[in-house]
Amino acid sequence: MMAANSPDAELDELMTEAVADDDLMLDELSVAELVTLMNDRDALIPGAVRDALPTIISAIEETSDRVRAGGRIIYVGAGTSGRLGVLDASEIPPTFGTDGNIVLGLIAGGPTALVSSIEAAEDSEETGRRDLERVAPGPLDTVVGIASSGRTPYVLGALALANESGSLTVGLSCNLDTPISAISRHGIEIAVGPEVVTGSTRLGAGTATKLVLNMISTISMIRLGKTYKTLMVDVKATNAKLVRRAVRIVTLATGTDDETARVALDAADWNAKLAIATIVTGMTVDDARQALDDAAGVLRTVVASAPKATS
């Protein structure tokens, strides 16, 4: 008989491992019925995230303050949780023009685990500590441990090291009263409930995790000055789609036409934020660049302080 306090018993008690409906026979349902079932289930996820907003807000406020002071966001996870962290981190440079060192993603098993399952890699706290140690976390950094179960050893090891290093720690899970919440300054717990496919946390838990990671990284970038109005003014114009997006961003921000936007972008080496600053303020490229540097890259500050400014 399995002991009540054994690791297996603890796993069986998690809400993400519970059976949603003992009478539900997925293998007997039509495609239409399955699609409707999954869509109905997914519709509950935003509400579960909303219930956790007070903790999410506190975590992002502290995180973004650290990022503005030069810190990093470091995601740590295993399996689906790790992949979602790496995905979010990898999308920040092209979207917000960062150098790739502001938001990092660590996954148990390393890069191979992104495309191949290395599930046993999550079982070692020491490996989590060692992997995080390689990126030298410090007091300005935020380490976000991601684990749907809330108990993954790899994540717990990394969070323990982060605490010892003076980093801000955030635990993101989809269960309640979890070990990663207990070890973190901010324990974000999204009560998603049982999965459609029992225990398959790539479903509801994965969706909830992605929603929260979107908030953490995007809002931190907004507070870093990477947007103006609703526009991603630090976007890197590295392909045809992004070139067109840069032109559109400049026209939307300034009210100018495409031709004027392209001329300004050419002069600014296709830096949309810089092009907007020259158009709105009438400054030369060099003067606008210096003004942005003085304003820590916040375009609204430059626009608001310039004689010709219009917001």
C-alpha positions as CSV (number, residue, x, y, z in Angstrom):
1,M,0.0,0.0,0.0
2,M,1.3,3.5,-0.9
3,A,2.1,5.6,2.1
4,A,-0.2,8.7,2.4
5,N,2.8,11.1,2.6
6,S,4.8,9.5,-0.2
7,P,5.8,11.6,-3.3
8,D,3.4,9.5,-5.4
9,A,0.5,10.2,-3.0
10,E,1.3,13.9,-3.0
11,L,1.2,13.9,-6.8
12,D,-2.1,12.1,-6.9
13,E,-3.6,14.8,-4.7
14,L,-2.8,17.7,-7.0
15,M,-5.7,19.4,-8.7
16,T,-3.9,19.2,-12.0
17,E,-3.8,15.4,-11.7
18,A,-7.5,15.1,-10.7
19,V,-10.1,13.4,-13.0
20,A,-12.5,16.0,-14.4
21,D,-15.3,13.6,-14.9
22,D,-15.3,9.9,-14.2
23,D,-18.1,9.3,-16.6
24,L,-16.5,11.3,-19.5
25,M,-15.5,9.0,-22.4
26,L,-13.2,11.1,-24.6
27,D,-12.6,8.2,-27.0
28,E,-16.3,7.9,-27.7
29,L,-16.9,11.6,-28.6
30,S,-17.0,13.1,-32.0
31,V,-14.6,15.7,-33.2
32,A,-17.3,18.4,-32.8
33,E,-18.0,17.3,-29.3
34,L,-14.3,17.3,-28.4
35,V,-13.6,20.7,-29.9
36,T,-16.6,22.1,-27.9
37,L,-15.5,20.4,-24.7
38,M,-11.9,21.8,-25.0
39,N,-13.1,25.3,-26.0
40,D,-15.5,25.4,-23.0
41,R,-12.7,24.3,-20.7
42,D,-10.2,26.9,-22.1
43,A,-12.8,29.6,-21.5
44,L,-12.4,29.1,-17.8
45,I,-8.7,29.8,-17.8
46,P,-8.7,33.6,-17.9
47,G,-11.0,33.6,-14.9
48,A,-8.5,31.5,-12.9
49,V,-5.8,33.9,-13.9
50,R,-7.9,36.9,-12.9
51,D,-8.3,35.4,-9.4
52,A,-4.5,35.5,-9.0
53,L,-4.1,39.1,-10.3
54,P,-3.2,40.7,-6.9
55,T,-0.2,38.5,-6.6
56,I,0.7,38.8,-10.3
57,I,0.6,42.6,-10.0
58,S,2.9,42.6,-7.0
59,A,5.3,40.3,-8.7
60,I,5.4,42.4,-11.9
61,E,5.8,45.7,-10.0
62,E,8.9,44.4,-8.2
63,T,10.2,42.6,-11.3
64,S,9.9,45.6,-13.6
65,D,11.5,47.9,-11.1
66,R,14.5,45.6,-11.1
67,V,14.6,45.4,-14.9
68,R,14.6,49.2,-15.1
69,A,17.6,49.2,-12.8
70,G,19.5,46.8,-15.1
71,G,18.3,43.4,-13.9
72,R,17.1,40.4,-15.8
73,I,14.1,38.1,-15.8
74,I,15.3,34.4,-15.7
75,Y,12.7,31.7,-16.3
76,V,13.4,28.3,-15.0
77,G,11.3,25.2,-15.7
78,A,11.1,21.6,-17.0
79,G,9.0,20.0,-19.7
80,T,6.1,22.1,-21.0
81,S,6.8,24.8,-18.3
82,G,10.4,25.1,-19.3
83,R,9.5,25.3,-23.0
84,L,7.0,28.0,-22.4
85,G,9.6,30.0,-20.5
86,V,12.2,29.7,-23.2
87,L,9.5,30.6,-25.8
88,D,8.6,33.8,-24.0
89,A,12.3,34.7,-23.5
90,S,13.1,34.1,-27.2
91,E,10.4,36.4,-28.4
92,I,11.5,39.5,-26.5
93,P,14.5,40.5,-28.6
94,P,12.6,40.8,-32.0
95,T,9.6,42.3,-30.4
96,F,11.2,44.9,-28.1
97,G,14.7,45.3,-29.6
98,T,16.6,43.9,-26.6
99,D,20.0,42.2,-26.9
100,G,18.7,38.8,-25.6
101,N,20.2,39.2,-22.2
102,I,17.3,40.8,-20.4
103,V,14.9,37.8,-20.5
104,L,16.5,34.4,-20.3
105,G,14.9,30.9,-20.3
106,L,16.5,27.8,-18.7
107,I,15.0,24.4,-19.2
108,A,15.9,21.1,-17.5
109,G,17.9,19.0,-19.9
110,G,19.1,22.0,-21.9
111,P,18.3,23.0,-25.5
112,T,17.7,19.4,-26.5
113,A,14.7,19.3,-24.2
114,L,13.0,21.9,-26.3
115,V,12.3,19.4,-29.0
116,S,12.8,16.1,-27.3
117,S,11.4,14.9,-24.0
118,I,14.0,14.5,-21.3
119,E,11.5,14.2,-18.4
120,A,14.0,12.7,-15.9
121,A,16.0,15.9,-16.0
122,E,13.4,17.6,-13.8
123,D,14.1,15.4,-10.8
124,S,17.4,16.9,-9.6
125,E,17.5,20.0,-7.4
126,E,21.2,20.1,-7.8
127,T,20.9,20.4,-11.6
128,G,18.5,23.3,-11.2
129,R,21.0,25.0,-8.9
130,R,23.9,24.4,-11.3
131,D,22.1,25.5,-14.4
132,L,21.0,28.8,-12.7
133,E,24.5,29.3,-11.2
134,R,25.9,29.4,-14.8
135,V,24.1,32.7,-15.5
136,A,25.2,34.2,-12.1
137,P,21.9,35.5,-10.7
138,G,22.2,38.7,-8.6
139,P,20.1,41.1,-6.4
140,L,18.7,43.0,-9.5
141,D,17.5,39.8,-11.2
142,T,14.1,38.1,-10.9
143,V,14.1,34.3,-11.1
144,V,10.7,32.9,-12.1
145,G,10.3,29.2,-11.3
146,I,7.6,27.7,-13.5
147,A,6.1,24.3,-12.6
148,S,2.4,23.4,-13.1
149,S,2.7,20.9,-10.2
150,G,4.4,23.5,-8.0
151,R,6.8,20.8,-6.8
152,T,9.4,20.1,-9.5
153,P,12.8,19.5,-7.9
154,Y,14.8,21.2,-10.7
155,V,12.8,24.4,-10.2
156,L,13.0,24.2,-6.4
157,G,16.8,23.9,-6.6
158,A,17.1,26.9,-8.8
159,L,14.8,29.0,-6.6
160,A,16.8,28.1,-3.5
161,L,20.0,29.3,-5.2
162,A,18.2,32.5,-6.4
163,N,17.2,33.2,-2.8
164,E,20.7,32.7,-1.6
165,S,21.9,35.1,-4.4
166,G,19.5,37.9,-3.3
167,S,17.4,37.6,-6.4
168,L,13.7,38.3,-6.4
169,T,11.9,34.9,-6.6
170,V,8.6,34.2,-8.2
171,G,6.9,30.8,-8.3
172,L,4.3,30.2,-11.0
173,S,2.2,27.0,-10.6
174,C,-1.3,25.7,-11.3
175,N,-1.9,24.2,-7.9
176,L,-2.5,25.6,-4.4
177,D,-0.2,25.8,-1.4
178,T,2.8,24.6,-3.4
179,P,6.4,24.1,-2.4
180,I,7.6,26.6,-5.1
181,S,5.2,29.2,-3.6
182,A,6.5,28.6,-0.2
183,I,10.1,29.2,-1.3
184,S,9.3,32.3,-3.4
185,R,8.7,35.9,-2.5
186,H,5.7,35.9,-4.8
187,G,3.8,32.6,-5.2
188,I,1.5,32.9,-8.2
189,E,-1.0,30.0,-8.1
190,I,-3.5,29.6,-11.0
191,A,-6.2,27.2,-9.9
192,V,-7.0,25.7,-13.4
193,G,-8.5,22.5,-12.0
194,P,-8.5,19.1,-13.7
195,E,-7.4,18.8,-17.3
196,V,-9.5,17.5,-20.1
197,V,-7.0,14.7,-20.6
198,T,-6.1,13.8,-17.0
199,G,-2.7,15.1,-15.9
200,S,-1.9,16.6,-19.3
201,T,-0.7,20.0,-18.1
202,R,0.3,21.1,-21.6
203,L,-3.5,21.9,-21.9
204,G,-5.2,24.2,-19.3
205,A,-2.1,24.7,-17.2
206,G,0.0,25.4,-20.2
207,T,-2.5,28.0,-21.4
208,A,-2.6,29.7,-18.0
209,T,1.2,29.7,-17.8
210,K,1.5,31.4,-21.2
211,L,-1.0,34.1,-20.2
212,V,1.0,34.9,-17.0
213,L,4.4,34.9,-18.8
214,N,2.9,37.3,-21.4
215,M,2.1,39.7,-18.6
216,I,5.4,39.4,-16.8
217,S,7.6,40.0,-19.9
218,T,5.4,42.5,-21.8
219,I,4.6,44.7,-18.9
220,S,8.2,44.8,-17.8
221,M,9.2,45.9,-21.4
222,I,6.4,48.5,-21.4
223,R,7.8,50.0,-18.1
224,L,11.3,49.9,-19.7
225,G,10.1,52.3,-22.4
226,K,9.8,49.7,-25.2
227,T,6.4,50.9,-26.3
228,Y,4.8,54.3,-27.2
229,K,1.0,54.4,-27.0
230,T,0.3,50.8,-28.1
231,L,3.2,50.6,-30.5
232,M,6.3,48.4,-30.2
233,V,8.7,51.2,-31.1
234,D,11.8,49.2,-30.5
235,V,10.9,46.4,-33.0
236,K,13.8,45.2,-35.1
237,A,13.0,45.5,-38.9
238,T,14.8,42.3,-39.8
239,N,12.4,40.9,-42.5
240,A,9.9,42.2,-45.0
241,K,7.0,41.9,-42.6
242,L,8.8,43.8,-39.8
243,V,10.0,46.5,-42.3
244,R,6.3,47.1,-43.1
245,R,5.5,47.0,-39.4
246,A,8.2,49.6,-38.7
247,V,6.7,51.9,-41.4
248,R,3.3,51.5,-40.0
249,I,4.4,52.2,-36.4
250,V,6.0,55.4,-37.5
251,T,2.9,56.6,-39.4
252,L,0.6,55.6,-36.5
253,A,2.8,57.4,-34.0
254,T,3.2,60.6,-36.0
255,G,0.3,60.9,-38.4
256,T,2.8,61.2,-41.3
257,D,2.6,59.3,-44.6
258,D,4.5,56.2,-45.7
259,E,7.0,58.0,-47.8
260,T,7.9,60.4,-45.0
261,A,8.1,57.5,-42.6
262,R,10.5,55.6,-44.8
263,V,12.8,58.6,-45.3
264,A,12.9,59.1,-41.5
265,L,13.5,55.4,-41.0
266,D,16.4,55.4,-43.5
267,A,18.0,58.3,-41.8
268,A,17.6,56.6,-38.4
269,D,19.0,53.2,-39.6
270,W,15.5,51.8,-39.4
271,N,15.2,52.5,-35.7
272,A,11.5,53.3,-35.4
273,K,11.7,55.0,-32.0
274,L,14.5,57.3,-33.3
275,A,12.6,58.0,-36.5
276,I,9.4,59.0,-34.5
277,A,11.5,61.3,-32.3
278,T,12.9,63.1,-35.3
279,I,9.5,63.6,-36.9
280,V,7.6,64.7,-33.9
281,T,10.3,66.9,-32.3
282,G,12.0,68.2,-35.5
283,M,15.4,67.2,-34.0
284,T,18.3,65.9,-36.1
285,V,19.0,62.2,-35.8
286,D,22.0,62.9,-33.6
287,D,20.1,65.2,-31.3
288,A,17.1,62.8,-31.1
289,R,19.4,59.9,-30.3
290,Q,21.1,61.9,-27.5
291,A,17.7,63.0,-26.1
292,L,16.5,59.3,-26.0
293,D,19.7,58.3,-24.3
294,D,19.2,61.1,-21.7
295,A,15.6,59.8,-21.2
296,A,16.7,56.2,-20.7
297,G,15.1,55.3,-24.0
298,V,11.6,56.5,-23.0
299,L,10.1,58.1,-26.1
300,R,7.2,59.8,-24.4
301,T,9.7,61.7,-22.2
302,V,11.4,63.1,-25.3
303,V,8.1,63.9,-27.0
304,A,6.7,65.6,-24.0
305,S,9.8,67.8,-23.4
306,A,10.4,68.9,-27.0
307,P,9.1,72.3,-28.2
308,K,7.3,70.8,-31.1
309,A,6.0,67.8,-29.1
310,T,2.4,66.5,-29.7
311,S,1.2,63.4,-27.9
